[in-house]
Amino acid sequence: MGLWRIDTDTLARSRFVLSPFAETFASLRLLHAGSGAHPGEETWLRAHLPGYRAHLAADVVVARLVQIAIGSSWIADFFCPTSCEGESFEETVARVRATGAEEARANLRVCLKGPLPAALERDDLPERATTLLTYVWEETVRPYWERRRRILEADMNARTSRVNQGGWAAVLDSLKPGTRWLGESRFQVNVNAYPPREIAAGADLLFMPVTPKTSWVSWEGKERYAVVYPCLGVLAEDHDRRAVPAGLGALIGTARAGLLVLLGTPVSTTQLVALTGQSLGSVGGHLRVLLDAGLVERWRAGRSVLYVRTAAGEVLVEASAGEPASPSTAMPGSPVAHQPPPRQRQLKDR
């Protein structure tokens, strides 16, 4: 298994961060795969896959580069640097462009476990990778970024709240398939048979949510490590419609029932506004009614106030599960959402 050994202080200082670059690279992987994990991803692919394929068809070098760099069990290191906290897409991708030509070729040889094809024995691979990543950001991610950012912030708020309530173990167990806290400073990051990696004391350990259903881990030197994971499913089902049971809607009102369905995980008022399209005043008013009825509870996490269903709310939603829902009582899903000398970088795995 892929095992990281993390001391208590390093884990305590770890944090959830946004990475526009990670979101872009996750979207590139989705485009490369060509098929989505749920209807929201399929909708996004229908909009953007033709343009992406045309982009590759116009540059056979880039097409081969992508196939090798992200199409194996390793991600070419130069192609996906580990984002810093607060780093813009442009700042991260500048590090791709700054990669030395031989370093880029060496990364690709590791992916292939052998020599490069003649077409990739060239010096402009970092520039071509930068051009492709910038295309994916500008054409397929940036138009949706503000809405995606709100979805990702909701995920980070929810998981930070869980850490504050119950510690890191439960959160790490649920990040993505294959992650598990094993105790005694051992964190399983995937199920691949890689040698254990010691995370140096004082290193940055970052957790980065993305909206596509994909994940990977990465590190840069010995100072920064990242686990990129798909954000909470209920928030990532883009253009899907989460059904509001008709009986529940008749009992407490369609809008309130829709909020109650969304509150299976802690979400802030701002995120509920983004997810539902309702006004802040409407969401706040419905939450007050649900609070007074004992169906939701709230607490503060940093500068956000998070809401989540109570046990009574869970019973009500579960009792209504399986009921039919008319189109007029369906909650809209999130929008199409559907990170000097060359640094010492290590390979990224899936």
N, C-alpha and C positions, 0 to 999 in steps of 0.2 A: 504494500500500500504506500501511497505518498504520505509521509509522516513528517510533521514539523514539531520540533521540541521548542517550547516557548516558556520562558520563565514568567513567574507571576506578575512581576512589575511590568514587563513588556505587554502582557495581555491586558493588564489594568489600564495601560495608556493607549491601547488600540482604540480605533474609532471608525465610524461610518462616514464616508466622504462621497461627494458627487464627482464624477469624472466625465466630462463631455467626450473625451477621447475614448474611454472605455465603452460608452454608449455607441459611439461611431464604429468602433472595432466589432462590437457585438452585432451591430446592424450589417457590417460587411460579412460576418460569418453567416448571418441569416440569408443574405443575398447569395453567398457562395453555395449554401446548402440548397437553396431554391425551393424549399417547402417549409411551411410554418407548423408550429406546435399547436396552434388554435386558430379559430376563424379570424381573429384580429390580425395575426401575423400574415395569414393568407391574403387579407384585404390589402395590407401594406405591400406585400410582394406583387400583387396584381398592378399596383400603381407604379412600382419602382424597378421591378425585375427586368422589364424590357429595356429600359434605359441603361441599366447596369450591364446587361449582356451586350448591348450595342457598344458600350464603352470598351469592353474587353475585346470585342470583335475588331475594333479599330486599332488595337495595339496587342499583337500576339505576344510580345515580350511581357507585358503586364499580366496577360491571361496566364501565362506559364508561371510567372512569379507568384501570383496568388495561389495557384494550384499547389505549389510546393510550400509556400510560406505558411499557409493555414490549413492545408489539406491533409496533413499527416497527424501523428500523435503528438508532435511538437509544433509550437508556433515559433517561427523565425524571430529571434530575439530583437533584432533591430526594427522589425515591423510593428512591434507592440511594446513600446517602453512602458514602464510602470509610472503612472501619473503621480504627481505630487498633490498634496492637498491644496485646493484653491487654484490649481493650474488650468488655464484655458485650453481649448482644443488647439489653438494656434501655437501655444507654448510647448505643448507636448509633441505635436507633429514636427515642430522645428528640430526636435532631437532626432526624429527619424531622418530628416533631411541632412543633419550634421554627421550621420554615421559614415565612417570610412568605407570605401568601396570594397576593400579586402575583408573587412569585418562583416559586411553584408553577405558577401559570397560565402564566407566561412559559416555563418549562421545557416544559410541554405543547404550547405553540404551536410550539416548535422541533421537537418530535417530529412534529407534524402538518404542519409547514412552512406554516402558515396559521392562521386564526382558530379559536378553540375553539367547539364546539357550545354552545348556550345553557345546556344542562344542567350544564356545567362552569364556567360563569361565576359562581363562588361562592367564599366565603372559607374553607370548612371542608375543603378538599381535603387539606391535610396531616394533619388529624385523622382523616379517613376512611382515608387511606393507612396511618396508624399502626395503626388498628383492624384493617385487613386483614392487615398484616404480623404483628401480634401474634397474630391467629388462626392464621396459618400456622405460626408458631413454637410456640405452645402446643399445637395440635392435631396437627400433622403432623411436627414436627421434635424438639421437646423430649423426647417419650417415648423417642426413640431416640438422644438426643444422646450419652450416655456411650459407647455402642458406636460411633457415627459418629466421635466424637472420637478413639478409638483407631485407627480406620482412617485418618483424616486424619493423625494423628501418625506412623503407619507410612510414609505417603507422604512426609511432610516429612523424616523420618529418612533415607529412601532417597535422596531428591534432595540433601539436604545432604551425604550421604556421597559422592555422585557429584561434587558441586562440589569437595569436599576432595581427591578422587582425580584428577579430570581437568579442573577449571576449569568456568566457567559456560557456555561455548559449547555443549557437548553437552546440558546440562540445559535451556537455553533452546530449543534446537532441538526438544526432545521434550515441552515443556509442554502444548501443545494444537495442533490443526490451525491452520496459519497463522503460528505463531511461529517465528522463525529469527534466530540471531545472524549478522549480515552482516559483522562485523569493522569496524574503524575506528570504534568507539563507536556502531554502528548496530544497533538491535534492532527487527526487524519484529514488531509485536504482533498484526497481522491482515493480511488481504489486501485490505482496503477502501482506496479511493482518498482518503485523508485527508492533509492537509498534515503534514510532519514536525513533531515536537514536541521541543523542547529541554528536557531534564530538568535543572533547575538544580542546581549543585553544592551538596551538603549536604541535598538532598531525601531523604525516605524512599522507598525502592522496596521494596514488599512483594509477596510471592507467596503467594496464598491458595488452597489446594485446597478443592474441594467434592466431595461424592459424586455428585450428579447429573451427567449428561454434558452440561454446558453451560459457557460461559465468557464473560467480558467483561473489559474494562479500564476503569479509572476513575482520576480524580485529584481532588484537592481543593486549590484554589489552586495554588501552586507548591511547596508543602511536602510533599505526600504523593501517591504514585502506587501503584496496585495492579494486578496481573494476577491475575484469578481464573480458575482452570483446573480441569478434572476430574481427580480423583486417579487414581493408577495403576489401569488397568483390572482387573487381577487382584484388586484390593482393593475395587473398586466394584461388582462383579457380585453384588448383593444377592439373597439367597434363591435364587441360582443354585447349581448343584452342579458343582464342578470335579472331573471324573472322574479317578480314580486308576487307571491301567492295571492290569489284573488280574495280568499277568506281573510288573510291577514290585512290586506288593504281595506277591506270592508270594515274590519274591526277597529283599526287605529288610523285609517286614512292612507291613501296610496303613497303620498310623499313621505310620511313618517315610516311606513312599512319599508319603503325603499332605503331610507337611511339605516333602519335597523338591520336590514339584510347586509348592508355594506360594513356594519360595525362588528364583524366577526374578529377583526384585528383592530388595535388602537389607531385611530385616524383623527387628525386635527380638523377644526372647522374649515380652515382654508382649503385643506385637501378635499373635504366633502363638497365645497363649492365647486372646485375644479372637476370633480368626478361626476357631479350630478347636473351641473349647469344651472342650479338654483341660485338665487341671490343670497348674499351673506345674511340678510335679515330673515329670509325664509328658513334657511338652515338653522340659524340660531333659535328661532321660535319653535321649530319642530323638536330640536334637541332639548329645549326646556320642558316641553310636554313629556318627552320620553324620560327625562331625568325625574320629573315629578311622579311619573308612573312607576319608577323603579326598574325600568327596562334597560337603561344605560347608566354608566357611571363615568366620572371624569377625574383626571388628575393632571398636574402640571409636569412637563418634561422640558427643562430649560425654559425657553420663551414660548413654547407651544402648550396648549391645553388639549389633551387627547381624550377621545371618547371611545368606549367599547361597550358591547353588550354585557349586561349582568347575567347571572344564572337564570333569572326570570325571563330576561330577553331571549336567552338561548333556548329555553323551553318553548317559548312562543314561536320562534322561528322554526325550530325542529318539528314542532307539532303541525306546522303548516307546510312542511316540506312535501313535495310531490303533488301539491294542489295545482290545478291549471292556472295559467296566467294569461290574460288577454293582452294584445299589443299595447293597449292603453295603460296597462299597469306594469309595464316593463321599465326597469331603470336603465338609462343609457350607460353603456360602458365608458371607459376612458377613451379619449380621442386616439386616432391612429398614432401609435407611439413607436404609436403604432395607430482622455482621459490622458570651445576649449578642446582638449583631447577627447577621443571617444571614451565614454564611461565603460567601466567593467559591468557587463550585463550578463545575466544567465538566461538560459532557455525557459520558455514558458510551456507548460503542458496543459492539456485539456483536463 
